Amino acid sequence: MQDQLNQRTARPSGRWRGRKSLLITVLGFYLFLAAVGSVLSMPDLRCKADALVLLSGGDKAREEEIARLYKKGCSEKVVLTRTSGATRGNHIYTLQDLAKIGIPDRAVLFTPGQSDSTYDEARHVLELMDNKNMGDVIVVTDPYHVFRARMIFKGEFRASGKSVWIRPAHEHWYNPLTWMFRIEGWEVTLKELGKIGAYLIGIKGS
């Protein structure tokens, strides 16, 4: 009789330990994913530079962040990278969009050459900086792209003596604490991790 009583009191305890273990595992996995998102999107807090650089691609969040920093007085110049095709990243379309949100044409500069990757953009921005005697720039991109953009730009800038800071678009949908709850979050995060790995082994055209 005593054994049966002990078994009954032990069962709830065993179920609770199982649930507790599952909860800890889920929480640990979430914290790991949140850490990944935080590392990918960690911003540089610099807010003063010779120019603001708007990387091509992405949605309007990048343009809105550039406008916010421009109006805040972070810089009087905005740099656009040249890309091919009549797409959202095309510099002509972007120039028109910027004019609509308060950045005049006279404030905009264009990089030389055509950029088809972040690596191209870094090289062409550096070339423009040399031509215009600029010492530092703030680069704006999507949050999940910040880590890779920083890695590529700093790699290209290392021998130049020039400085670069990377900032994420403030109103972008990608949030380091919630990206894992969206399919798009998984898509862009895994893609970025793959591109970071490719860059580290010498594949720069991404």
TIDREN-688180 format. One record per residue: x, y, z of N, C-alpha, C in turn. Coordinates in steps of 0.05 Angstrom, whole numbers, padded with zeros to 5 digits, always signed. Each point is the difference from the previous one (the first is absolute). Layout:
N
XYZXYZXYZ ...
//
This chain:
206
+00017-00024+00000-00017+00024+00000+00018+00025+00000 +00021-00001+00017+00018+00023+00001+00015+00004-00027 +00007-00023-00013+00014+00002-00026-00018+00013-00021 -00026-00007+00000-00018+00012-00019-00003+00030+00005 -00001+00008+00025-00001+00028+00007+00024+00015-00009 +00024-00012+00003+00025+00013-00008+00001+00003-00030 -00011-00020-00015+00000+00001-00029-00018+00023-00010 -00023+00003+00013-00019+00021-00008+00012+00028+00005 +00014+00003+00022+00012+00026+00006+00025+00006-00017 +00012-00022-00010+00024+00004-00017-00007+00007-00028 -00023-00009-00010-00007+00005-00028-00002+00030-00007 -00015+00015+00016-00001+00029-00006+00028+00013+00000 +00017-00008+00019+00027+00011+00002+00015-00007-00025 -00003-00025-00011+00014-00008-00024-00009+00016-00024 -00027+00004-00002-00011+00016-00022+00010+00028+00001 +00002+00011+00024+00009+00028+00003+00029+00003-00008 +00017-00020+00007+00028+00001-00008+00002-00002-00030 -00017-00016-00013+00001-00001-00029-00008+00026-00013 -00021+00012+00010-00009+00026-00010+00021+00022+00005 +00012-00001+00023+00020+00020+00007+00024-00003-00019 +00008-00025-00006+00022-00004-00018-00006+00010-00028 -00025-00005-00009-00008+00009-00026-00001+00031-00001 -00010+00012+00021-00001+00029+00001+00028+00012-00001 +00018-00011+00015+00028+00010+00000+00013-00003-00028 -00006-00023-00013+00011-00004-00027-00011+00020-00020 -00026+00005+00001-00013+00019-00018+00011+00028+00005 +00001+00007+00026+00010+00027+00007+00029+00003-00008 +00016-00020+00004+00028+00001-00009+00003+00003-00030 -00017-00013-00015+00001+00002-00029-00008+00028-00009 -00021+00010+00013-00009+00028-00007+00022+00020+00006 +00013-00003+00023+00022+00019+00008+00023-00002-00020 +00006-00024-00010+00021-00003-00020-00008+00014-00026 -00025-00003-00009-00008+00013-00024-00001+00030+00003 -00008+00010+00023+00000+00028+00005+00028+00011+00000 +00019-00015+00011+00028+00008+00000+00010+00002-00029 -00007-00019-00016+00008+00001-00029-00011+00025-00013 -00025+00006+00004-00012+00024-00011+00013+00026+00010 +00007+00000+00026+00013+00023+00012+00028+00005-00011 +00015-00022-00004+00027+00003-00012-00002+00010-00029 -00019-00011-00015-00003+00008-00028-00007+00030-00003 -00016+00010+00019-00011+00027-00003+00012+00021+00019 +00022-00007+00014+00012+00018+00019+00009+00026-00013 -00011+00023+00008+00006+00025-00013+00025+00014+00010 +00013+00016-00017+00020+00019+00009-00016+00026+00007 +00007+00012+00022-00016+00022+00010+00010+00028-00010 +00019+00000-00017+00010+00025-00011-00022+00016-00014 -00001+00026+00004-00020+00016-00012+00012+00026-00012 +00024-00001-00009+00012+00023-00014+00021-00010-00019 -00002+00007-00026+00019-00009-00020-00001+00018-00024 +00019-00004-00018+00001+00016-00024-00023-00006-00019 -00011-00024+00001-00022-00008-00017-00015-00023+00011 -00025-00003-00008-00017-00023+00006-00002-00016-00025 +00005-00026+00002+00000-00018-00023-00025-00018+00001 -00016+00002-00021-00024-00017-00002+00007-00024-00018 +00002-00023+00011+00005-00024-00016-00024-00007-00016 +00004-00010-00024-00022-00006-00018-00015-00025+00009 -00024-00003-00010-00017-00023+00008-00017+00007+00024 -00013-00020+00011-00017+00004+00023-00026+00015-00007 -00014+00008+00021-00025+00014-00004+00003+00029+00009 -00022+00014+00004+00001+00028+00006+00011+00006+00028 +00003-00020+00017+00010+00004+00027+00029+00012-00001 +00016-00008-00020+00027+00010-00002-00001+00030-00007 -00017+00007-00019-00002+00028-00009-00011+00017+00023 -00019-00010+00015-00011+00015+00023+00021+00005+00021 +00018-00020+00004+00021+00003+00020+00020+00021-00009 +00007-00001-00026+00018+00021-00011-00012+00028+00004 -00025+00002-00006-00014+00026+00003+00000+00009+00029 -00004-00019+00019+00000+00007+00028+00027+00010+00009 +00021-00014-00008+00027+00008+00008+00008+00027-00013 -00009+00003-00025+00006+00025-00015-00013+00024+00015 -00025-00003+00006-00015+00022+00014+00010+00004+00028 +00012-00020+00012+00011+00002+00027+00027+00015+00000 +00011+00003-00024+00025+00015-00003+00025-00018+00002 -00003-00025-00005+00023-00019+00001+00019+00006-00023 -00010+00009-00022+00017+00007-00023-00017+00017-00020 +00015+00015-00016-00014+00016-00021+00001-00013-00027 +00013-00024-00002+00002-00014-00025-00011-00028+00002 -00012-00009-00021-00011-00028-00002+00012-00013-00025 +00011-00023+00003+00013-00015-00022-00018-00023-00008 -00005-00002-00026-00015-00022-00012+00019-00017-00017 -00003-00026+00001+00015-00018-00016-00015-00005-00026 +00015-00003-00022-00013-00004-00026-00004-00030-00004 -00024-00008-00008-00007-00027-00007-00014-00001-00027 -00002-00024-00011-00012-00003-00026-00029-00009+00003 -00017+00006-00020-00027-00009-00001-00019+00019+00013 -00025+00001-00010-00021+00018+00011-00013-00014+00024 +00015-00001+00022-00010-00013+00024+00001+00020+00023 -00009-00010+00023-00001+00017+00024+00028+00010+00007 +00021-00016-00007+00027+00008+00007+00012+00019-00021 -00013+00005-00022+00011+00017-00020+00003+00028+00010 +00024+00012-00004+00006+00026+00012-00018+00023-00009 -00010-00002-00025-00017+00022-00010-00027-00001+00015 -00011-00024+00003-00025-00003+00015+00004+00009+00029 +00022-00008+00011+00006+00007+00028+00002+00030+00003 +00013+00013-00019+00003+00029+00001-00027+00014+00001 -00019-00010-00016-00027+00011-00001-00014-00004+00027 +00004-00024+00012-00012-00006+00026+00011+00018+00021 +00026+00005+00000+00012+00017+00020-00010+00029-00002 -00004+00009-00024-00011+00028-00004-00027+00003+00013 -00016-00022-00001-00027+00001+00011+00000+00001+00031 +00022-00009+00012+00001-00001+00030+00019+00021+00011 +00007+00020-00017+00014+00023+00011+00030+00002-00004 +00011-00017-00017+00029+00002-00006+00004+00012-00028 +00010+00025-00002+00002+00013-00026+00021-00013-00018 -00003+00003-00026+00019-00012-00019+00028+00010+00005 +00003+00025+00008+00027+00012+00004+00016-00014+00022 -00014-00014+00018+00013-00014+00022+00010-00028-00008 -00008-00009-00023+00005-00028-00008+00025-00003-00018 +00016-00019+00007+00023-00007-00017-00003-00029-00009 +00012-00007-00023-00002-00027-00010+00028-00013-00001 +00002-00025+00007+00025-00014-00002+00007-00006-00029 +00026-00001-00007+00008-00008-00027-00004-00030-00004 -00004-00008-00025-00002-00029-00005-00027-00011+00008 -00004-00025-00008-00026-00014+00006+00005-00020+00022 -00017+00000+00019+00002-00018+00023-00021-00022-00002 +00009-00025+00001-00018-00023-00001+00002-00017+00025 +00015+00010+00020+00003-00014+00025+00009+00020+00022 -00002-00009+00025+00010+00017+00022+00030+00006-00003 +00014-00020-00010+00029+00003-00004+00006+00022-00021 -00015+00000-00022+00002+00021-00020-00006+00027+00012 -00021+00001+00016-00008+00026+00012+00022+00011+00018 +00012-00018+00016+00022+00009+00018+00023+00012-00016 +00008-00013-00022+00022+00010-00016-00007+00026-00014 -00024+00003-00010-00008+00024-00014-00005+00023+00019 -00010-00005+00024-00002+00021+00021+00028+00010+00007 +00018-00018+00004+00028+00008+00007+00012+00017-00023 -00005-00007-00025+00010+00016-00022-00012+00028+00000 -00026+00002+00005-00012+00026+00002+00011+00017+00023 +00005-00013+00022+00011+00014+00023+00028+00011-00006 +00016-00015-00015+00026+00009-00008-00002+00025-00018 -00019-00002-00019-00004+00022-00019-00010+00026+00013 -00017-00003+00022-00012+00023+00013+00014+00007+00026 +00022-00013+00006+00015+00005+00025-00017-00003+00025 -00015-00021+00000-00016-00007+00024+00016-00018+00018 -00004+00004+00026+00014-00017+00020-00016-00021+00012 -00027+00003+00001-00017-00020+00013-00028+00001-00011 -00014-00023+00002-00028-00002-00010-00016-00017+00019 -00026+00004+00000-00019-00017+00014-00016-00015-00021 +00001-00026+00001-00014-00017-00020-00026-00010+00012 -00022+00003-00015-00026-00009+00009-00009-00024-00016 -00009-00021+00014-00010-00024-00014-00021-00014+00017 -00009-00023-00009-00020-00015+00016+00013-00012+00025 -00015-00003+00021+00012-00010+00025+00015-00026-00002 -00011-00020-00014+00013-00026-00003+00025+00001-00017 +00004+00022-00014+00023+00003-00018+00023+00016+00013 -00004+00010+00024+00019+00018+00014+00027-00014+00004 +00000-00024+00011+00025-00014+00007+00016-00005-00024 -00012-00010-00021+00015-00006-00025+00010+00026-00014 -00017+00020+00000+00008+00026-00012+00024+00011+00015 -00001-00001+00027+00023+00010+00016+00025-00015-00007 -00002-00027-00001+00023-00017-00006+00012+00007-00027 -00017+00003-00020+00010+00006-00027+00012+00028-00003 -00015+00020+00010+00010+00027-00002+00026+00004+00016 +00001-00010+00024+00024+00004+00016+00024-00015-00013 -00006-00022-00013+00021-00015-00014+00011+00016-00023 -00017+00014-00014+00009+00016-00023+00012+00026+00009 -00009+00011+00023+00010+00026+00009+00025-00002+00017 +00008-00024+00007+00021-00004+00020+00026+00015-00006 +00009-00001-00025+00025+00012-00008-00003+00029-00008 -00024+00011+00000-00005+00027-00010+00003+00022+00020 -00002-00007+00026+00001+00020+00021-00027+00014+00003 -00020-00009-00014-00027+00012+00002-00018-00017+00018 -00021+00012+00010-00017-00014+00020-00028-00004-00012 -00012-00022+00009-00027-00006-00009-00016-00011+00024 -00025+00009+00003-00018-00010+00020-00025-00010-00013 -00012-00022+00010-00023-00012-00012-00024+00002+00019 -00022+00010-00011-00025+00003+00016-00023-00014-00014 -00017-00013+00015-00024-00013-00012-00023+00019-00004 -00017-00006-00018-00025+00016-00004-00017-00003+00025 -00007+00023+00012-00013+00000+00026-00028-00012-00001 -00015+00005-00021-00028-00009-00001-00003-00026-00016 +00021-00015-00003-00001-00025-00016-00015-00022+00015 -00012-00019-00014-00016-00021+00012+00017-00020+00016 +00026-00002-00008+00018-00020+00013+00007+00010+00028 -00007-00016+00020+00007+00006+00027+00015-00024+00012 +00023+00005+00013+00016-00023+00010-00015-00017+00020 -00020+00010+00013-00015-00015+00020-00024-00015-00011 -00008+00007-00024-00025-00012-00011+00003-00012-00028 +00023+00002-00012+00003-00009-00028-00008-00029-00004 +00005-00016+00021-00004-00029-00002-00029-00008-00002 -00018+00019+00004-00029-00006-00002-00012+00007-00027 +00018+00007-00019-00009+00006-00028+00016-00018-00019 -00013-00009-00021+00013-00016-00021+00022+00017-00013 -00006+00025-00005+00020+00018-00013+00024+00003+00018 -00004-00001+00026+00022+00003+00019+00020-00023-00003 -00011-00024-00002+00017-00024-00004+00014+00002-00027 -00014+00008-00020+00012+00002-00027+00024+00018-00001 -00004+00025+00010+00022+00019-00002+00023-00006+00020 -00007-00011+00023+00021-00006+00020+00018-00023-00010 -00012-00021-00010+00016-00023-00010+00016+00008-00025 -00012+00017-00016+00014+00010-00024+00024+00016+00008 -00003+00018+00020+00022+00017+00009+00022-00017+00012 -00007-00020+00016+00020-00017+00012+00016-00015-00022 -00014-00008-00021+00013-00014-00022+00019+00019-00014 -00008+00025-00004+00017+00019-00014+00024+00009+00016 -00004+00001+00027+00022+00006+00017+00021-00022-00001 -00010-00025+00000+00018-00023-00003+00015+00001-00026 -00014+00007-00022+00012+00001-00026+00022+00022-00001 -00006+00022+00012+00020+00022+00001+00025-00008+00015 -00004-00014+00022+00023-00009+00017+00018-00019-00015 -00011-00015-00019+00018-00018-00015+00009+00012-00027 -00005+00026-00003+00011+00014-00023-00019+00006-00023 -00026-00006+00003-00020+00005-00021-00012+00028+00006 +00008+00021-00015-00007+00027+00007-00024+00011-00016 -00007-00012-00021-00021+00012-00018-00028-00006+00009 -00008+00009+00024-00027-00005+00010-00010+00024+00015 
//
